[in-house]
Amino acid sequence: MMRRCLPPLLLITLAPLVAWADQRIEVFVADEKTETKARQAASSQAAIYRVDQVQQRLRALESQLPDDPDEALDQARRSLNEAEKQRLEEALRAVALAVGLGIDQVPAVVIDRAAVVYGTTDPGEARQYLREAKDVP
């Protein structure tokens, strides 16, 4: 399970720094408040992923199920309409992407899948830390 990370910011550079223009920005968060903060700080081109949605969706579904396992399975199948299946698939994709990128703490900003800055949801702040790190011998 991913841990939430609080400042100080932790920087891990995965590959050489790239030009700042036209960057792919991905922000990983684990709650609604942090997601809102990320959406305010990031441009509309940034992808924001909630890695806590799978647990939330499963807990909500589980709370509605009866104790009998067979009845619970039948009800779960009926409860998962197409919209809910799509939301669950999106939530699973967010977690799979985070795991695939090696993200083990949130919040995290990934820039061009080349660098990750933990502890922030602001791409501008993440870029600044990368610039400063580049200047450090």
Backbone as CSV, one residue per row, in Angstrom:
resi,resn,N_x,N_y,N_z,CA_x,CA_y,CA_z,C_x,C_y,C_z
1,MET,0.835,-1.188,0.000,0.000,0.000,0.000,0.873,1.241,0.000
2,MET,0.444,2.254,-0.671,1.221,3.488,-0.741,1.064,4.279,0.542
3,ARG,2.152,4.926,0.938,2.133,5.750,2.137,1.927,7.194,1.726
4,ARG,1.292,7.931,2.585,1.197,9.364,2.364,2.482,9.989,2.854
5,CYS,2.954,10.973,2.144,4.232,11.598,2.471,3.983,13.064,2.788
6,LEU,4.528,13.519,3.884,4.427,14.924,4.251,5.775,15.583,4.027
7,PRO,5.806,16.916,3.872,7.090,17.596,3.713,8.020,17.210,4.853
8,PRO,9.314,17.270,4.692,10.027,17.907,3.597,9.918,17.109,2.303
9,LEU,10.093,17.836,1.222,9.986,17.218,-0.084,11.136,16.256,-0.312
10,LEU,10.821,15.179,-0.938,11.800,14.152,-1.257,11.905,14.085,-2.766
11,LEU,13.082,14.129,-3.293,13.288,14.170,-4.731,14.015,12.916,-5.180
12,ILE,13.481,12.275,-6.199,14.161,11.148,-6.810,14.183,11.406,-8.300
13,THR,15.356,11.452,-8.881,15.471,11.642,-10.320,15.663,10.275,-10.943
14,LEU,14.776,9.912,-11.856,14.813,8.605,-12.476,15.620,8.587,-13.758
15,ALA,15.774,9.734,-14.403,16.509,9.832,-15.657,16.981,11.272,-15.781
16,PRO,17.831,11.575,-16.752,18.300,12.946,-16.919,17.136,13.922,-17.097
17,LEU,17.347,15.128,-16.625,16.302,16.148,-16.750,16.104,16.516,-18.214
18,VAL,14.883,16.854,-18.538,14.528,17.183,-19.919,14.064,18.627,-19.985
19,ALA,13.891,19.124,-21.189,13.385,20.488,-21.359,12.010,20.595,-20.713
20,TRP,11.685,21.777,-20.200,10.445,21.955,-19.446,9.224,22.120,-20.342
21,ALA,9.402,22.448,-21.591,8.257,22.686,-22.467,7.582,21.374,-22.847
22,ASP,6.285,21.426,-22.999,5.497,20.282,-23.451,5.758,19.023,-22.644
23,GLN,5.819,19.159,-21.358,6.076,18.012,-20.509,4.785,17.260,-20.199
24,ARG,4.939,15.978,-19.990,3.834,15.151,-19.523,3.870,15.212,-17.997
25,ILE,2.799,15.709,-17.424,2.724,15.864,-15.969,1.658,14.917,-15.431
26,GLU,2.044,14.122,-14.432,1.106,13.218,-13.769,1.229,13.441,-12.272
27,VAL,0.091,13.640,-11.625,0.060,13.914,-10.191,-0.714,12.782,-9.516
28,PHE,-0.124,12.201,-8.489,-0.742,11.104,-7.763,-1.111,11.579,-6.357
29,VAL,-2.377,11.387,-5.986,-2.887,11.828,-4.691,-3.705,10.700,-4.061
30,ALA,-4.074,10.891,-2.781,-4.802,9.828,-2.090,-6.016,10.309,-1.321
31,ASP,-6.513,11.484,-1.638,-7.758,11.916,-1.008,-8.345,13.089,-1.788
32,GLU,-9.587,13.390,-1.493,-10.312,14.428,-2.238,-9.715,15.809,-2.025
33,LYS,-9.321,16.109,-0.795,-8.754,17.422,-0.486,-7.464,17.655,-1.286
34,THR,-6.609,16.650,-1.320,-5.352,16.770,-2.054,-5.608,16.821,-3.559
35,GLU,-6.615,16.088,-4.012,-6.973,16.132,-5.430,-7.411,17.537,-5.829
36,THR,-8.231,18.157,-5.011,-8.691,19.525,-5.281,-7.506,20.477,-5.344
37,LYS,-6.602,20.342,-4.401,-5.400,21.181,-4.375,-4.576,20.967,-5.646
38,ALA,-4.443,19.723,-6.072,-3.679,19.411,-7.281,-4.342,20.018,-8.511
39,ARG,-5.649,19.932,-8.601,-6.362,20.481,-9.759,-6.214,22.012,-9.818
40,GLN,-6.147,22.649,-8.668,-5.969,24.099,-8.636,-4.558,24.494,-9.067
41,ALA,-3.573,23.685,-8.724,-2.174,24.018,-9.009,-1.733,23.581,-10.403
42,ALA,-2.318,22.524,-10.913,-1.862,21.947,-12.182,-2.619,22.547,-13.359
43,SER,-1.982,22.478,-14.524,-2.653,22.922,-15.745,-3.689,21.873,-16.144
44,SER,-4.530,22.243,-17.076,-5.571,21.314,-17.514,-4.980,20.109,-18.243
45,GLN,-3.732,20.201,-18.690,-3.098,19.078,-19.377,-2.539,18.034,-18.408
46,ALA,-2.412,18.382,-17.154,-1.863,17.444,-16.174,-2.891,16.353,-15.876
47,ALA,-2.411,15.126,-15.770,-3.272,14.012,-15.394,-3.183,13.838,-13.881
48,ILE,-4.332,13.773,-13.235,-4.367,13.628,-11.781,-5.031,12.301,-11.462
49,TYR,-4.335,11.502,-10.654,-4.800,10.159,-10.329,-5.012,10.019,-8.831
50,ARG,-6.172,9.478,-8.464,-6.472,9.169,-7.066,-6.189,7.693,-6.835
51,VAL,-5.217,7.396,-6.000,-4.843,6.009,-5.762,-5.641,5.361,-4.630
52,ASP,-6.540,6.123,-4.018,-7.349,5.586,-2.922,-8.742,5.141,-3.375
53,GLN,-9.077,5.349,-4.620,-10.434,5.094,-5.084,-10.823,3.618,-5.083
54,VAL,-9.880,2.716,-5.332,-10.211,1.292,-5.329,-10.737,0.894,-3.956
55,GLN,-10.008,1.250,-2.919,-10.439,0.906,-1.563,-11.792,1.523,-1.237
56,GLN,-11.976,2.778,-1.598,-13.246,3.439,-1.311,-14.402,2.759,-2.031
57,ARG,-14.214,2.443,-3.291,-15.279,1.801,-4.078,-15.609,0.418,-3.515
58,LEU,-14.582,-0.341,-3.171,-14.822,-1.675,-2.631,-15.478,-1.618,-1.255
59,ARG,-15.065,-0.671,-0.417,-15.706,-0.514,0.901,-17.182,-0.156,0.762
60,ALA,-17.486,0.740,-0.172,-18.883,1.139,-0.385,-19.707,-0.054,-0.852
61,LEU,-19.160,-0.833,-1.748,-19.864,-2.018,-2.236,-20.027,-3.036,-1.120
62,GLU,-18.958,-3.279,-0.381,-18.984,-4.268,0.698,-19.998,-3.919,1.776
63,SER,-20.161,-2.644,2.066,-21.090,-2.234,3.124,-22.546,-2.557,2.785
64,GLN,-22.829,-2.778,1.513,-24.199,-3.069,1.080,-24.474,-4.565,0.950
65,LEU,-23.469,-5.394,1.153,-23.619,-6.828,0.899,-24.088,-7.592,2.127
66,PRO,-24.887,-8.636,1.899,-25.315,-9.491,3.014,-24.158,-10.367,3.498
67,ASP,-24.326,-11.017,4.640,-23.276,-11.854,5.221,-23.071,-13.160,4.463
68,ASP,-24.117,-13.695,3.878,-24.015,-14.959,3.153,-23.158,-14.770,1.900
69,PRO,-22.071,-15.546,1.736,-21.157,-15.353,0.603,-21.816,-15.498,-0.766
70,ASP,-22.699,-16.470,-0.928,-23.360,-16.661,-2.230,-24.285,-15.494,-2.560
71,GLU,-25.070,-15.081,-1.558,-25.950,-13.931,-1.772,-25.130,-12.669,-2.037
72,ALA,-24.021,-12.518,-1.313,-23.167,-11.345,-1.488,-22.607,-11.303,-2.900
73,LEU,-22.174,-12.446,-3.427,-21.640,-12.506,-4.784,-22.708,-12.120,-5.804
74,ASP,-23.909,-12.666,-5.647,-24.999,-12.323,-6.565,-25.325,-10.834,-6.504
75,GLN,-25.416,-10.309,-5.300,-25.745,-8.885,-5.152,-24.630,-8.003,-5.698
76,ALA,-23.385,-8.391,-5.474,-22.255,-7.600,-5.984,-22.307,-7.542,-7.504
77,ARG,-22.600,-8.657,-8.130,-22.711,-8.679,-9.600,-23.835,-7.759,-10.080
78,ARG,-24.945,-7.758,-9.378,-26.071,-6.896,-9.760,-25.755,-5.426,-9.488
79,SER,-24.992,-5.164,-8.442,-24.698,-3.787,-8.035,-23.738,-3.081,-8.989
80,LEU,-22.905,-3.841,-9.657,-21.899,-3.242,-10.523,-22.487,-2.930,-11.899
81,ASN,-23.137,-1.788,-11.979,-23.637,-1.343,-13.278,-22.455,-0.864,-14.118
82,GLU,-22.716,-0.532,-15.355,-21.629,-0.143,-16.263,-20.857,1.081,-15.758
83,ALA,-21.559,2.062,-15.231,-20.890,3.274,-14.737,-19.959,2.936,-13.566
84,GLU,-20.433,2.098,-12.662,-19.608,1.733,-11.512,-18.424,0.871,-11.947
85,LYS,-18.644,-0.015,-12.912,-17.531,-0.815,-13.443,-16.470,0.093,-14.050
86,GLN,-16.903,1.115,-14.776,-15.950,2.031,-15.397,-15.164,2.800,-14.335
87,ARG,-15.854,3.269,-13.276,-15.155,3.985,-12.201,-14.143,3.071,-11.507
88,LEU,-14.518,1.816,-11.297,-13.612,0.872,-10.657,-12.413,0.575,-11.562
89,GLU,-12.644,0.434,-12.848,-11.545,0.211,-13.795,-10.589,1.400,-13.820
90,GLU,-11.115,2.617,-13.799,-10.271,3.811,-13.772,-9.438,3.852,-12.494
91,ALA,-10.060,3.492,-11.381,-9.347,3.475,-10.108,-8.224,2.435,-10.131
92,LEU,-8.507,1.276,-10.702,-7.485,0.232,-10.801,-6.348,0.654,-11.728
93,ARG,-6.680,1.356,-12.810,-5.635,1.850,-13.727,-4.713,2.842,-13.019
94,ALA,-5.278,3.701,-12.173,-4.465,4.684,-11.443,-3.462,3.977,-10.532
95,VAL,-3.921,2.961,-9.827,-3.025,2.218,-8.934,-1.978,1.463,-9.750
96,ALA,-2.401,0.830,-10.837,-1.456,0.085,-11.676,-0.389,1.019,-12.254
97,LEU,-0.790,2.212,-12.675,0.169,3.175,-13.213,1.155,3.603,-12.132
98,ALA,0.653,3.908,-10.951,1.531,4.313,-9.845,2.536,3.211,-9.526
99,VAL,2.066,1.982,-9.453,2.961,0.859,-9.164,3.978,0.694,-10.297
100,GLY,3.502,0.789,-11.529,4.386,0.646,-12.680,5.470,1.707,-12.734
101,LEU,5.154,2.900,-12.254,6.135,3.985,-12.231,7.010,3.958,-10.974
102,GLY,6.704,3.045,-10.063,7.487,2.942,-8.839,7.095,3.956,-7.776
103,ILE,5.924,4.562,-7.914,5.454,5.534,-6.927,5.057,4.764,-5.668
104,ASP,5.693,5.079,-4.547,5.360,4.378,-3.316,4.887,5.312,-2.209
105,GLN,4.798,6.593,-2.534,4.291,7.580,-1.579,3.453,8.591,-2.346
106,VAL,2.500,9.164,-1.676,1.712,10.239,-2.265,1.627,11.368,-1.262
107,PRO,1.515,12.600,-1.712,1.414,13.014,-3.099,2.752,12.921,-3.822
108,ALA,2.643,12.847,-5.150,3.832,12.781,-5.994,3.520,13.418,-7.341
109,VAL,4.507,14.125,-7.886,4.401,14.701,-9.226,5.443,13.994,-10.087
110,VAL,4.989,13.428,-11.200,5.882,12.765,-12.146,5.966,13.640,-13.387
111,ILE,7.182,13.932,-13.812,7.410,14.790,-14.977,8.033,13.956,-16.080
112,ASP,7.306,13.845,-17.172,7.761,13.101,-18.356,8.205,11.676,-18.040
113,ARG,7.677,11.135,-16.988,8.060,9.787,-16.563,9.574,9.643,-16.432
114,ALA,10.219,10.768,-16.173,11.669,10.795,-16.032,12.093,11.188,-14.624
115,ALA,11.236,11.907,-13.916,11.575,12.361,-12.564,10.306,12.397,-11.732
116,VAL,10.467,12.149,-10.446,9.331,12.217,-9.527,9.738,13.049,-8.315
117,VAL,8.832,13.910,-7.895,9.030,14.701,-6.696,7.898,14.345,-5.737
118,TYR,8.271,13.852,-4.568,7.294,13.476,-3.551,7.004,14.665,-2.637
119,GLY,5.808,14.683,-2.085,5.463,15.667,-1.073,4.777,16.899,-1.600
120,THR,4.493,16.960,-2.893,3.809,18.119,-3.460,2.815,17.656,-4.520
121,THR,1.832,18.500,-4.772,0.883,18.267,-5.859,1.011,19.344,-6.922
122,ASP,1.927,20.260,-6.708,2.093,21.413,-7.593,3.222,21.164,-8.594
123,PRO,2.895,21.019,-9.887,3.931,20.782,-10.887,4.980,21.899,-10.943
124,GLY,4.560,23.136,-10.748,5.510,24.246,-10.740,6.515,24.120,-9.610
125,GLU,6.023,23.755,-8.453,6.901,23.543,-7.299,7.838,22.361,-7.562
126,ALA,7.326,21.310,-8.169,8.155,20.142,-8.489,9.256,20.529,-9.474
127,ARG,8.905,21.315,-10.492,9.914,21.769,-11.457,11.000,22.584,-10.779
128,GLN,10.590,23.453,-9.862,11.556,24.289,-9.152,12.535,23.423,-8.358
129,TYR,12.038,22.401,-7.677,12.923,21.502,-6.931,13.873,20.776,-7.873
130,LEU,13.391,20.397,-9.040,14.263,19.741,-10.006,15.343,20.684,-10.517
131,ARG,14.969,21.939,-10.779,15.961,22.933,-11.222,17.041,23.129,-10.154
132,GLU,16.597,23.264,-8.917,17.539,23.453,-7.826,18.432,22.237,-7.647
133,ALA,17.865,21.049,-7.792,18.657,19.828,-7.642,19.690,19.706,-8.761
134,LYS,19.337,20.177,-9.937,20.250,20.128,-11.077,21.469,21.001,-10.820
135,ASP,21.289,22.102,-10.090,22.371,23.024,-9.799,23.248,22.580,-8.636
136,VAL,22.807,21.585,-7.876,23.575,21.100,-6.740,24.607,20.112,-7.252
137,PRO,25.901,20.317,-6.875,26.945,19.396,-7.366,26.799,17.994,-6.792
